[in-house]
Structure formats: structure tokens, C-alpha cells
Amino acid sequence: MDDPSLDQRRHLQALTALRRVNRVSFGGARLWAEVRRLHAATGRPVRVLDLACGGGDLRAAVARRAEARGVPVELHGCDVSPIAVDETVRAGGGAVQAFALDVLHGDLPDDYDLLTASLFLHHLDRSAAVDVLTRMAAATRHALFVQDLRRTRAGYALAWLGLHTLTRSDVARKDGLISVRSAFTLPEVYALCRDAGLADAEVGRGWPQRFTVRWERA
């Protein structure tokens, strides 16, 4: 999906597959928990920016929960791909805004309470991952939340099984297995946080074979 020459039909098929993977992986529920926690702590509307936002399904899931529970939230996404930006807005049904931004080279906005990234770090080498975490921490007003794949044998097996069950997208099936091989192990995640100046971040495990990073500004 990182290939700019990928045609729109196959890109959208892959984004649909990613939505299904996120649904069974509870990615939206984990992000909603962070939004709810931040709202409870501040008592104010929560402005959220999802970096490299993909298809927008996580923000859409948060928007539904926030509306049902009366939690005021502003949900924005950004992505280098115009197809992903359009799909984010469509998936959000008007509740999610999106704009184009190259996260690796552009300046991150500094007017969001929560910066989040899902299934993005495994696309990066170690140096770029540290840089993204460092800049997220510098830009956020309150907190950052990252969730991504862990590189494990069990994770590879689950990815193969899930992708061959949930989708026929050749792009998603290929990218998914490459992603697991490119992902970080848990000790590597701790090292990334340390080198990004986030030694006090909370690093956790999530289903299935995921990790989470939570960090709050003191």
C-alpha cells in the first residue's frame, strides 16, 4: 500500500481488509479508551490526530462511541496518500476530517490533545521510528498513543491465518506478512521509547500480538 503507483481499486480493497483486521484486533476500542481517559482527566473536548491514518476506521469507531456516550471529541486524520484521506472522510461519515501530510517530512500540528498512530511504525526503520515518536511527543498538548504489530512467530502465524480468512486482497495478504517481519519486538520498543526521550512511557501488550505505547506530558 506504500507504492504510489498502486491503482485505486486494489488500494481500496487493501484498506477494506485493514478495516476488518482492525475490527477483530480491537484497535478502535483501545483508542477509544485513551480518548475517554483523557476527557475524564481534563473535562474538555478532546482533539485527536491520527498520523498515517489509512482508511479511517479507528476514528469512525471512536466517533460512534463518543456520540453514544456524549463525549465531545474532534477527530482528524492525516496521510500522505490522497486515497487514504478520501477514504478516512468517507468511513467517518462526516464525523472525521482528514488532510494530506507526509508525517516523515512535514511538521506535525501542535494543537491536538492526543496524537496517535496505528500500524505505522513497522513501516519505518529504527531511526525513523525514533524520530516520529520524538516529534509526536514534542507536538502533542497532552498525550500520545501508538499501537502496532509485535514481531513474533505467533504473530506471523496469526497474520497468515487472519489475512487468508478475512480478505482476498493480494496486496493486504502480501503486505501483512511483510509487516510482521518488519515489526519491532517488545524489547526493541522499549529501546525506541528510551531513545525518543520517552523512558517513562507505558509499553504494553495487546491482542493479537500487538504492542501499545502510552505517554503523557508531565
Stockholm file with secondary structure:
# STOCKHOLM 1.0

chainA/1-218         MDDPSLDQRRHLQALTALRRVNRVSFGGARLWAEVRRLHAATGRPVRVLDLACGGGDLRAAVARRAEARGVPVELHGCDVSPIAVDETVRAGGGAVQAFALDVLHGDLPDDYDLLTASLFLHHLDRSAAVDVLTRMAAATRHALFVQDLRRTRAGYALAWLGLHTLTRSDVARKDGLISVRSAFTLPEVYALCRDAGLADAEVGRGWPQRFTVRWERA
#=GR chainA/1-218 SS CCCTTSCHHHHHHHHHHHHHHHHHHTHHHHHHHHHHHHHHHHCSCEEEEEETCTTSHHHHHHHHHHHHHTCCEEEEEEESCHHHHHHHHHHHTTSEEEEECCTTTSCCCSCCSEEEEESCGGGSCHHHHHHHHHHHHHHCSSEEEEEEEBCCHHHHHHHHHHHHHHCCCHHHHHHHHHHHHHSBCHHHHHHHHHHTTCTTCEEEEETTTEEEEEEECC
#=GC SS_cons         CCCTTSCHHHHHHHHHHHHHHHHHHTHHHHHHHHHHHHHHHHCSCEEEEEETCTTSHHHHHHHHHHHHHTCCEEEEEEESCHHHHHHHHHHHTTSEEEEECCTTTSCCCSCCSEEEEESCGGGSCHHHHHHHHHHHHHHCSSEEEEEEEBCCHHHHHHHHHHHHHHCCCHHHHHHHHHHHHHSBCHHHHHHHHHHTTCTTCEEEEETTTEEEEEEECC
//
